[in-house]
Amino acid sequence: MSIRLARIFGIPVEVNYSWVLVCLLYVFLMSRQFGGVASGWQWAMAVAATVLFFLSVLAHELAHSVVAVHKGIPVKSITLFIFGGVSQLAHEAHRPFTEFLVAIVGPLTSILLGLVMFALWFIFQGWNESLDTLLASLCLVNLVLGVFNLLPGYPLDGGRVLRSALWGLTGSYWRATQVAVLAGQVIARLLVAGGIGLAVQGQWGGIWLAFIGGFLAFTATVSYRQERSRESLRSYHVSDVMTTEWCALPGETPLNSPLVAQGLAGGEDFVGVLVENRIKGIVTRRQITQANRGGWSYTTLAQVMRPLTDLDSVAPNEAIFDVMEHMDAQRVERSTVVKNGALLGFIDRGNARRFVRAFGSSKAAS
């Protein structure tokens, strides 16, 4: 469960309830750092440090999201949760260099913020003890956030950088993903082992490190399964899902004609509209219901149809997964399937999504 806080650059920013635990823990830890000031200011400074820590993590994720949007990848939301933050991209990058840019900008932003905090600490050092502590903690947390995320293991940003490099070198997105996920699992296991080792020695921060390693291992495994399903789906094309049979009626047919009702009852929620014996557009059930019911008797299909030229068009040999990602990102409900200028059929986003879900379920069961 998440709480939506705001929209920044048009991107919804949400906070998962688990983030509350991080904030409370950070406030407590920072209050001990400000133990030399009056108790009221001690907690006020701890809260201020926590807010700035929150903004630092948000800046990291915003950097990812802004570059993704600039490169044509819509961002559904940014969510902060107990292990950090995540930018929900509508789809993965389609080129290695795009993935590299989207991945690298987050850690670089955190490192840059850390260096800025260090510069401020250096400038104002000795002016105020509480300010020194605040700037030093923000410097450290941003540098750690940036460097940790550069570790070359998926799903960390460094793992995505590694995948982009391997993808560019080999030309195989799937092979690059396999290597990056394997590296991520190795790093995750090392973190778990190191964390347990520290905890055994009485350093309880090791428990948190082990939890992070366990989360990374789980996420890497889930991501691998998703990418494997995605790769398998690349063998299925638009032609495997598209609708090739639909009812077509003359454009002069009134909306209240029994033929229209019969055509919509045939399994599809649209009818083709014939103009000069060629399909020039479609009329969906929604378009008819939105039309003034009192005018159905004299309103024709041609008058309310959506021209085919207004619909996205795809080729029959395009991968269904890529087309579905595009339709989801652009909120396209239906596209025409065209080859050499000839209309072959239609592909519906709902049907494509159901096909992908059914395929994913069958792969999971096997």
ZICOR-V584572 format. One record per residue. PHI is phi in whole degrees, 0 to 359 (999 if undefined). PSI is psi as a letter, one per 20 degrees, with the letter a starting at -180 (NA if undefined). Layout:
# ZICOR-V584572
PHI;PSI  PHI;PSI
This chain:
# ZICOR-V584572
999;p  227;q  249;p  277;p  266;g  192;r  241;p  241;p  56;k  81;j  259;p  295;p  248;p  237;q  236;p  289;q  302;h  295;h  295;h  302;h  298;g  297;g  297;g  297;g  295;g  292;g  300;g  297;g  295;g  290;h  298;h  287;h  290;h  261;k  295;i  276;i  254;r  303;q  304;h  296;g  290;h  302;g  285;h  296;g  294;h  295;g  294;g  299;g  298;h  293;g  298;g  293;h  297;g  303;g  293;h  294;g  295;h  297;g  299;g  302;g  287;h  297;h  300;g  305;g  292;g  296;g  293;h  300;g  298;g  299;h  268;j  88;j  254;o  297;q  247;o  289;g  188;r  244;p  235;p  261;p  219;a  301;h  260;j  133;c  212;r  212;p  261;o  275;n  278;q  294;h  199;r  287;r  297;q  262;i  225;q  302;g  293;h  296;g  297;h  301;g  296;g  297;h  284;g  285;h  292;h  295;g  302;h  297;h  296;g  296;g  296;g  298;g  298;g  299;g  292;h  296;g  297;h  295;g  298;g  295;g  299;g  295;g  291;g  261;j  302;p  88;i  289;g  206;p  299;g  295;g  294;g  303;g  296;g  298;g  293;h  295;g  293;g  291;h  299;g  295;g  294;h  287;h  294;g  296;g  300;g  291;g  292;g  300;g  289;i  274;i  302;p  281;m  217;p  289;p  263;j  296;q  301;h  297;h  293;h  290;h  297;g  300;g  298;g  297;h  293;g  294;h  299;g  294;h  284;g  264;h  78;j  245;o  296;g  292;g  296;g  296;h  295;g  302;g  293;g  296;h  293;g  300;g  297;h  296;g  293;h  296;g  297;g  298;g  293;h  295;h  295;g  297;g  297;g  295;g  296;g  296;h  299;g  295;g  296;h  298;h  276;j  92;j  267;n  289;i  298;h  296;h  296;g  295;g  298;g  295;h  298;g  298;g  299;g  296;g  296;g  296;g  297;g  297;g  296;h  297;g  294;g  297;g  298;h  298;g  296;h  296;g  292;h  295;g  297;g  298;g  296;g  296;h  292;i  294;i  278;i  254;p  241;r  306;h  297;h  280;i  241;h  294;q  274;p  246;i  237;p  206;r  276;p  239;p  233;q  301;q  298;h  277;j  292;p  291;q  295;h  271;j  293;p  302;h  295;h  294;g  299;h  293;h  294;h  285;i  274;j  274;j  111;h  254;q  262;k  211;r  233;q  282;q  245;o  269;p  230;o  57;l  64;k  228;q  288;o  250;i  188;a  226;q  232;p  267;r  301;h  295;g  299;h  292;g  293;h  280;i  288;q  299;o  300;h  293;i  254;j  301;h  290;h  242;j  266;p  263;r  300;h  297;h  285;h  247;i  294;q  261;o  300;q  300;h  294;i  276;i  269;q  298;q  237;q  228;r  267;q  294;h  265;j  287;q  295;p  297;h  294;g  295;g  294;g  296;g  300;g  295;g  294;h  295;g  295;g  267;i  56;l  271;p  277;h  209;q  232;q  274;q  252;o  233;p  222;p  53;k  81;i  261;p  284;p  259;h  172;a  228;q  236;p  258;p  299;g  297;g  295;g  296;g  295;g  295;h  296;g  295;g  297;g  295;h  294;g  297;h  294;g  293;h  291;h  293;h  291;h  279;NA
